[in-house]
Amino acid sequence: MEPTILHGPHRHLLTPEEAAQVLGIGRTTVFHLLKTGQLESVRIGRHRRIPLDALQKLLDTLRTGEADT
C-alpha cells in the first residue's frame, strides 16, 4: 500500500517528516542526509521542502552503493 502522503493533488514537495515517513526512516536521519548533501532540498521562506525526485535520486544512489551514510 502506498503512503497516503503521495495521494494529494499535485504533491511535488514533502516536509522532512513526510520524506522520513515515505522512506521509512527517522526524521533525524533525514536531517542528517540533508546536512551532508545526500538528499536535495529547497527552501521556501523559512521552510525546507524535499522534492519527490530527490527521494528517487537518493534511492538510486543507495542502490548503486555510492552513498556514504
N, C-alpha and C positions, 0 to 999 in steps of 0.2 A: 504494500500500500504506500502511495506517495505521500509525503508530508503535506498537510493542508496549507502550509505557508505558500507553496508554489501555485495554489489554485486561484489566487486572487487575480483580478483583471490586470493584465499587463504588468506584473511584478518583475522588474528588472534589477532592483536593488534590495538587498537584505540588510537588516541590522546585524551587528556581530552576534547577538544572541540567536537570531534566526539562522544565521550561517552555521553556528555551532550545532543547532538542532538538526539542520539538513545533513551536516557532515557526521553527526553522531559523536561529537567531541565536546569538551568543555569550553565554556566561554573564555577562560584563562588561556587555553591553548590557541583559540582564535586570535586573541590579542597578541600572543607570542608570535604567531605566524605573520600578523600584520606588522609588528615591530621589526621582525627580521627581514621583511620584504618578500616572504614566500607566498603571501596572499595579498593581492592587489585590493586597494580600496579607494574611494573618493570621499572628499569632504564636501558636505553641503551645509554651509553655515558652521555651526558647532557640532554637527552630527557626522559620524563616519558611517558610510554605507559600502556594502560589498556587492559588486556586480555579479550576476549569476554566472557569467562566463569566466570570472576569476575563480569560482569554485571548480569549474571544469578544468581550467588550466592547472590548478593545484593538484587535482586528482591525476591528470595526465603526467605531471612531473613526478608524483609519488609512484605511479605505475612503472615509469622508466627508471626509477631509482636514482634520480638526480637531486632529490630534495635532501637537505641536511636538517632533520628535525630532532 
